[in-house]
Amino acid sequence: MPGEFSKREALQWIEAMYRPDQKFIQDFTASWSEQGKVLINKTGENLYTDIRRVQHFFSSPYNLVKPFNKLTESEKLPWYDYAWNIPRKLRLLNLHIRPYNDFCRTCLIPYREMETLARADYNAYCLNSEASAKHKKGNIQFRDLASEVRRFYIELNHLIPVSLKKAGYEIIRSEELSEISDRLTERFARIIHSRYLREIKKKDNDPKTTFYLSWLKEGGSRPGKIPENFDDLPEEIRHSNLDNAYHIPTKLLSIGYKLRQSGRGFKPAILHLNDDEIETMARVEHIRWCWDKILHGWIYGRIKDESKKTHPAIIPYEDLSESEKEKDRELIRMIPALLQDVDYDVFHVNPEKISKLPYAIKPQSSINRILDETRRLNAQIRDLVTPSLEVETMIEARNKKIEEALKEIESSYNYALHIQKSFLPDNLFIRECFPESFVLFKPRDIVSGDFYFFSKRRHNIIFAAADCTGHGIPGALLSTIGYGILDEAVNVLKYTDPVKILEHLYLKMHKFLKMEKEIKGVSDDMDIALCNLDTDSSTLAFAGIGNPLYHVSDGKLDEYRPGNMNKRQDESDTGICTSEKIKVKNGDSIYLLSDGYADQFGGRFHKRYQTSKLKNFLVSVNAKPMPEQGDMLYEEIEKWREEVNEQQTDDILIIGIRI
């Protein structure tokens, strides 16, 4: 246990809290010296007591014979230290903590993420070096440990949310949080119960009917009498129904959808789920069910035992029998009907929203879509005609070649994506530069000719939105070159003047590409908007080629067009561009963007979205938090594009920051 519960040490816990306001930070810090000690001591004691209760399931590196109150202070110390470091462990998985009142929302942490935490414990902590010596002889890797040894570290991490719950805190993943209200949660929960009762009656009338509600996991049986009134349900089952309802938006998010209320006078469209979507949502439901059980004191056991709170289904989804998986799938198949009951439908969500969810279906690329369309076309042809054996063999051979070619192309694209992701700034660094910001980045073909840049040096924050010619692999090649030269100008040569940075960028890029005026016009390489925010003077210096800057202050939008748009090709040219100095104040918003959004075709009349419409939309949503603006921009362009089922026209990039 740390000797001093100082304000500085409280920061480790505050940084793990979900969006704490200033008052919470002040109160938490002021009371930390006393309450922090209670929180950490109690959490350490809870971890020891709970792991001791289930020690017969694993081989422990620690002596768990004595109850906690019989341990010496030195024996308690490793458990206090382990509790102390919980926030740091959770941040490894981008998880947060927050206090809860009446309802502890179940955290969704997949089994493989628990293994990640367990591996980190084994490699770096292991409670203490003496206790773990017998488990850490030589250079044995975590994966090579005996299963009963690995189990200890995994179970210990399973108990972290349980111990925090006892202390009044819950673990959440910010991407999972939805706009579902307590009222809608209860409506969903009551409808789930009502539909369950209806299906039970069907099953009673027709024994061949199979239906399960996921929280039962009874292996085919069910309790004798189910209360018809939702309020009369046993507390644990009622809570599980509420938790299930609360996580319906999360399950939809895992397949790329978000909830919205149907328009007045409109009947909500029926959601059609394919097998992959059902399986993904069923996996999420099983994770939810497992954590709901664990938070209520249940553990894995070979048989279900109410008194000992053991259950054989508290295992990874992949290890379940098909009959157990079907229970989760049945619950998922109920969701489209539930949405209709409450007059809600769904819409596609920003891929950025689900990119950090480890259990989500990732957005389909154009290559995936071509492959699916080819398979569907073949199936439709077979429905229309019955080809001879010779023709069927020829079709199969051609199809196989097409699939192999497409998979090879997709593999190349995916590796290019890996390279592009490796140099683009990650979200955490962007938030360090601008806590209130978003980056809407939507490549047309997996990788992008658009790219974004952020760098922070003392009181200067330099950021840019660039649009290279083309998209896909050719555009990505140019973006890689452009990003490297831009990084050199800012982080190696230490330039801060946007004009000087752009002069270096275009000079080096044109030399690299061996561009010559008489052979190729130079308007086809890169457009860029680049800024340097001096936080000391609240001055924004802007220079650009092609791409504009929008500044929204007090509800009014000012557009800054790039000055002197002359991309020079050799060292004799001067005056590549001019810069603007813009005074900004707290609450102002800055937007940098490529032309992909405004040029997207869609709408009833198959027209471009247009810049004027985009500027009006930015002003209309400007009061919203920046991350929410990013989501709304995505939803707006998807609605525009999907109205006539138009494919994405170009790469899309919009950066939004609030001063």
Buried (B, 14 or more C-beta within 10 A) or exposed (E): BEEEBEEEBBBBBBEBBBEBEEEBBEEBBEEBBEBBBEBBBBBBBBBBBBBBBBBEBBBBBBEBEEEBEEBEEEBBBBBBBBBBBBBEBBBEBBBBBBBBEEEBBBBBBBBEBBBBBBBBBBEEBBBBEEBBEEBBEEEEEBEEBEEEBBBBBBBBBBBBBBBBBBBEBBBBBEBBBBEBEEEBBBBBBBBBBEBBBEBBEEBEEEEEEEBBBBBBBEBEEBEEEBBEEBEEBEEBBBBBBBBBBBBBBBBBBBBBBBBEEBEEEEEBEEBEBEEEBBBBBBBBBBBBBBBBBBBBEBBBBEEBEEEBBBBBBBBBBEEBEEEBBBBBBBBBBBBBEBBBBBEBBBBBBBBBBBEBBBBBBEBEBBBBEBBEEBEEEBEEEEEEEEEEEEEEEEBEEEBEEBEEEBEEBBEBBEEBBEEBEEEBBEBEEBEEBBEBBBBBBBBBBBBBBBBBBBBBEEEBBBBBBBBBBBBBBEBBBBBBBBBBBBEBBBEEEEBBEBBBBBBBBBBBBBEEBEBEEEEBEBEEBBBBBBBBBBEEEBEBBBBBBBBBBBBBBEEEBEEBEBBEBBBBBEEEBEEBBBBBEBEBEEEBBBBBBBBBBBBBBBBEEEEBBBBEBBBEBBBEBBEEEBBEBBBBBBBBBBEBBEEEEBEBBBBBBBBBBBB
